Amino acid sequence: MKTATSREESLDRVRLRSLMRREEERFAATHPKSKALFERARQSLLGGVPMNWMAKWAGAFPVFVAEARGARFTDVDGHEYVDLCLGDTGAMTGHSPEPALRAIADQAARGITFMLPTENAIWVGEELQRRFRLPYWQFCLTATDANRFSIRLAREVTQRKLVLVFNYCYHGTVDESFITLKDGAPAPRRGNIGPPVNPAVTTRVVEFNDVDALEKELASHEIACVLCEPAMTNVGIVHPDPGYHQALRSLTRKHGTLLIVDETHTICAGPGGFTREHELEPDFFVLGKPLASGLPAATYGFTQEVGERILQRIKVEDCDTGGIGGTLAGNALSLAAMRATLERVLTPAAFAHMVPLAERFTSGVEAAIAEFSVPWHVTRLGCRAEYLFTAERPRNGAQAAAAMDFELERFMHLYALNRGILLTPFHNMALMSPATTAADVDQHTRVFREAVAELLP
Ligand SMILES: Cc1ncc(COP(=O)(O)O)c(C=O)c1O
């Protein structure tokens, strides 16, 4: 595991800070309109941003977008960017893909929300069945809600209280998930805002890939569900060890715990997500973000057995209370967009284009890492790639978190932004869309190589 000391040894911090100052000045000088809009925004939006995470972009203010199409966007100062962030997966479809645009415009002209079903809901349910091999589906507006509703249902049908998650997971703004292991003991995650209770009351947490710790917790028979990403993607990418998913599935079955697989990011693995690529058998399957080409939409599916157990416990008279639903959930507009996205955008052919681009990205970054012998590595999951500031590939969240380097990360992001490349504001993720090209990837490789070269004395 990389430590702060070894980080200091491998990098000249004085040089890094001086380069960062240069990049900050360049950014401010070349983005006067974004800067002016940010100053104006500070008068009406807390911190000058419409949503608190947007304060995290590298640079003194975020760039304001003028328009986007496919894998590129233009800011208000007229700069064009290759978008490798793609709305942190919300726009993995590329921005405003034509089939979704047409479906959205067509449905919007014929009604947006009714609290009544449309035939598109059935089409989407049938397609989700085919792709992910679970019989029953429900819709909501965000992946966070899909996770929250799956947890509630799991608690209800198992009549157990606790949730188990993995250290350094992220599943949206789900209260139960903001827990971490501090010196081996569960503790609230740093930055957790106004938690209703200490998450140790609701949640058990273990390291990913640690079968013994998992079994020990499950053996209490108090755990309703395990909520997991099949490969971790929110602390860099952490792949499961060979055999880990088989162990997770057989142990959850043995101890009567339901398994929720959150594929909101790992849908990047292929048209059927990680679940189909690796033949997982979850009890619940969650997907949000790109499902409707960026329009708010999410879904959760479950097994026949879970479906029957839910129906036994929920009466029609009470079905509009109890913490599952949402007035706009399953609305006609998002279902039309979901249908177009599944039918015409996130197709097997699209993945056949996107995955080789992510391979190209990783080989380009790998070559630069090798050329300059920096102790970093790059990893890939389907059409998603990510570099991390440690030579060893982490096997769990704690190891991945120890390799994070906020200062260096910000420099890499701002350096890229100043040269027309947008990475996510969180860690170093790059995502390919159906509209991304080899030239886009090569532009990133050139810029990445230049940044590494500049960092070295
Ligand atoms: C794995 C995973 N699940 C769920 C979510 C929540 O998505 P949303 O913020 O759209 O609700 C995220 C967000 O980053 C995520 O990474």
The ligand as an ORCA input file, in Angstrom:
! r2SCAN-3c Opt
* xyz 0 1
  C     -22.555      2.990     -8.102
  C     -23.473      4.151     -7.935
  N     -24.740      3.941     -7.548
  C     -25.605      4.951     -7.392
  C     -25.224      6.247     -7.617
  C     -26.209      7.356     -7.416
  O     -26.593      7.935     -8.603
  P     -27.502      9.255     -8.546
  O     -26.622     10.312     -7.940
  O     -27.818      9.516     -9.972
  O     -28.667      8.936     -7.717
  C     -23.928      6.525     -8.003
  C     -23.491      7.910     -8.252
  O     -22.349      8.215     -8.523
  C     -23.019      5.455     -8.174
  O     -21.754      5.659     -8.519
*
